[in-house]
């Protein structure tokens, strides 16, 4: 009995500390992104992997700079890394944001794209993989901590940008029924995500659970980056 109680207390303490570190990380990234504006154009300069472009899709209330650690690493590997600045802080509906990304893909005339997405970005990416105008341009998506089935906490928020993640949201339910692209999606998620308590498991997709706590801080962890690298097309493929 005492051993069980100690185990439970350690689990609660671990989750609580993970939550603290998670919010410290996102606060740092958001403040840095607000104070220091980076130019994404240099990321378009292709190295040896110009045949394997990457598109970054951040989460709600995140701009592209939240994914800058991944952009830096993949660009250093030789990949051209694309961001859609018109998304801003990604507060619009998933459909509206997907339309902006589709317009970017068409204007840039890029194909064979691998999407790297965080949270809401994964919902946008999945929708893009179902739309005739964009589906053929996308080869794969790695989505990190994406609420594919919504979050039970979302219904407690007044902000429509967050309430859109409620599990019974009609748009989210409609997207969930579109399963054809699931085989081309890798869903990577923390074993405990305080924002998505139900997890990010996606049927018929590749699902990878990280031995981590938190929703945001995993972006800077080397494990998701290695997963992304492993799912990019091999050189010459």
Secondary structure, DSSP 4 states (H G I P E B T S, - for coil): -HHHHHHHHHHHHHHHHHHHHHHHHHHHHHHHHHHS---GGGGGS--TEEEEEEEEE--TT--GGGGHHHHHHHHHTTEEEE--GGGTT--S-HHHHHHHHHHHHHHHT--SEEEEEETHHHHHHHHHTTSTTTGGGEEEEEEES--TT--GGGGG---HHHHTTSTT-HHHHHHHT--TTGGGEEEEEEEE-TT-TT----TTSEEEEEEEE-SSGGGGSHHHHHHHHHHSPPTT-
